[in-house]
């Protein structure tokens, strides 16, 4: 009887104590901080697409905020700080039917990210992330470009999130 009452009293206290330690996990992520400053990712690629910078920034911001519970801030003393630039935006031929006829094209986007973890400087990194998506060569890039950017943006956001918070 005494053991049951002790358990009823101690169990909520233990759960409360563990939840207040500041480290919790979503999707395998370990989050020690409370807020993050996600800067606009600049477009420094040779080929400029007007919506590319905001699309990539929004994808990264959405992925991080939805999976971490961090509060977005715009101050320099945030626990985490993420900035970067699109450094590559290229279309290349990936498949050919004969020597002069392309069957597949590939859009490749590269983003250089600088991530600062003010609570654990060993977790800081500067890294270039590159992803691509193929499309049929008979399609005009402008007709499929937005869908390709959305797809690649999701892949890049996953890679950046995993590197920053899951340490892949």
C-alpha positions in Angstrom: 0.0 0.0 0.0 2.8 2.4 0.9 4.7 1.4 -2.2 1.7 2.2 -4.4 1.3 5.7 -2.9 5.0 6.4 -3.2 4.9 5.4 -6.8 1.9 7.6 -7.5 3.7 10.6 -5.9 7.2 9.9 -7.4 6.2 9.0 -10.9 4.8 12.5 -11.8 7.7 14.2 -10.1 10.2 12.1 -12.1 8.4 12.8 -15.4 8.3 16.5 -14.6 12.0 16.6 -13.8 12.9 14.8 -17.0 10.8 17.0 -19.2 12.5 20.1 -17.8 16.0 19.1 -18.7 15.9 20.9 -22.0 16.8 18.0 -24.2 14.0 16.3 -26.1 13.7 14.4 -29.4 11.5 14.4 -32.5 12.5 12.2 -35.4 15.7 11.3 -33.6 16.7 14.9 -33.2 18.3 16.2 -30.0 17.4 19.7 -29.2 19.1 21.5 -26.3 18.2 25.1 -27.1 15.0 27.1 -27.1 15.3 29.3 -30.2 16.8 29.6 -33.7 17.7 32.4 -36.1 17.1 31.2 -39.6 18.4 33.9 -42.1 17.2 34.3 -45.6 19.2 32.0 -47.8 20.8 34.2 -50.5 21.0 33.3 -54.2 24.5 33.4 -55.4 24.1 30.9 -58.2 25.1 32.0 -61.8 21.5 31.2 -62.9 19.1 33.3 -61.0 15.5 32.1 -60.4 13.6 34.8 -58.5 11.7 32.5 -56.2 14.5 30.1 -55.5 15.9 31.9 -52.4 12.6 32.2 -50.6 11.5 28.7 -51.5 14.6 27.1 -50.1 14.5 29.3 -47.0 10.9 28.5 -46.4 11.5 24.7 -46.8 14.4 24.7 -44.4 12.5 26.9 -41.9 9.4 24.8 -42.0 11.3 21.5 -41.6 13.3 22.8 -38.6 10.4 24.5 -36.8 8.0 21.7 -37.3 10.4 19.0 -36.1 12.1 20.8 -33.2 9.6 23.0 -31.4 12.2 25.8 -31.5 11.0 29.4 -31.4 12.1 31.4 -34.4 13.9 34.7 -33.5 15.8 37.4 -35.4 18.4 38.2 -32.8 22.1 37.5 -32.7 22.1 35.7 -29.4 19.8 32.8 -30.5 20.8 29.3 -29.4 21.1 28.2 -33.0 22.0 30.3 -36.1 21.6 29.1 -39.6 22.6 31.1 -42.7 23.6 30.2 -46.3 23.5 30.7 -50.0 22.4 28.9 -53.1 25.7 28.4 -54.9 24.7 26.2 -57.8 21.7 25.9 -60.1 22.4 23.9 -63.2 20.6 21.8 -65.8 22.6 19.0 -67.4 21.8 16.1 -69.7 21.7 12.7 -67.9 20.3 10.4 -70.5 20.7 10.2 -74.3 19.0 8.0 -76.9 21.8 8.5 -79.4 24.8 10.7 -79.6 22.8 13.9 -80.2 19.4 13.3 -78.7 18.9 13.9 -74.9 16.1 11.9 -73.2 16.6 13.1 -69.6 17.7 16.3 -68.1 18.8 17.0 -64.5 18.3 20.1 -62.4 20.9 20.3 -59.6 20.8 22.8 -56.8 23.6 23.3 -54.3 23.3 25.2 -51.1 26.2 26.2 -48.7 25.0 26.3 -45.1 26.7 27.7 -42.0 25.2 26.4 -38.8 26.2 27.7 -35.4 25.2 25.9 -32.2 26.0 28.4 -29.4 25.3 25.7 -26.8 27.8 23.2 -28.3 30.4 24.7 -30.6 31.6 21.2 -31.7 28.2 20.9 -33.6 29.0 24.0 -35.7 29.5 23.3 -39.4 29.8 24.9 -42.8 28.8 22.5 -45.6 27.5 22.4 -49.1 24.4 20.3 -49.7 23.6 19.2 -53.3 20.4 17.5 -54.6 18.9 17.0 -58.0 15.8 15.9 -59.8 15.5 14.5 -63.3 12.9 15.4 -65.9 12.1 14.4 -69.4 14.1 16.2 -72.0 10.9 16.8 -74.1 9.6 19.0 -71.3 10.5 22.7 -71.2 12.3 23.6 -68.0 10.1 26.6 -67.2 7.0 24.3 -67.2 8.4 21.9 -64.6 10.8 24.2 -62.8 8.6 25.0 -59.8 7.8 21.4 -59.1 11.5 20.4 -59.4 12.5 23.3 -57.0 9.8 22.1 -54.5 11.1 18.5 -54.7 14.8 19.5 -54.4 14.0 22.0 -51.7 12.4 19.3 -49.6 15.4 17.0 -50.0 17.8 19.8 -49.1 15.7 20.8 -46.1 15.9 17.2 -44.9 19.6 17.0 -45.3 20.2 20.3 -43.5 17.9 19.3 -40.7 19.6 15.9 -40.3 23.1 17.4 -40.2 22.1 20.1 -37.7 20.0 18.2 -35.3 20.3 14.4 -36.0 24.1 14.6 -36.7 24.0 12.5 -39.9 
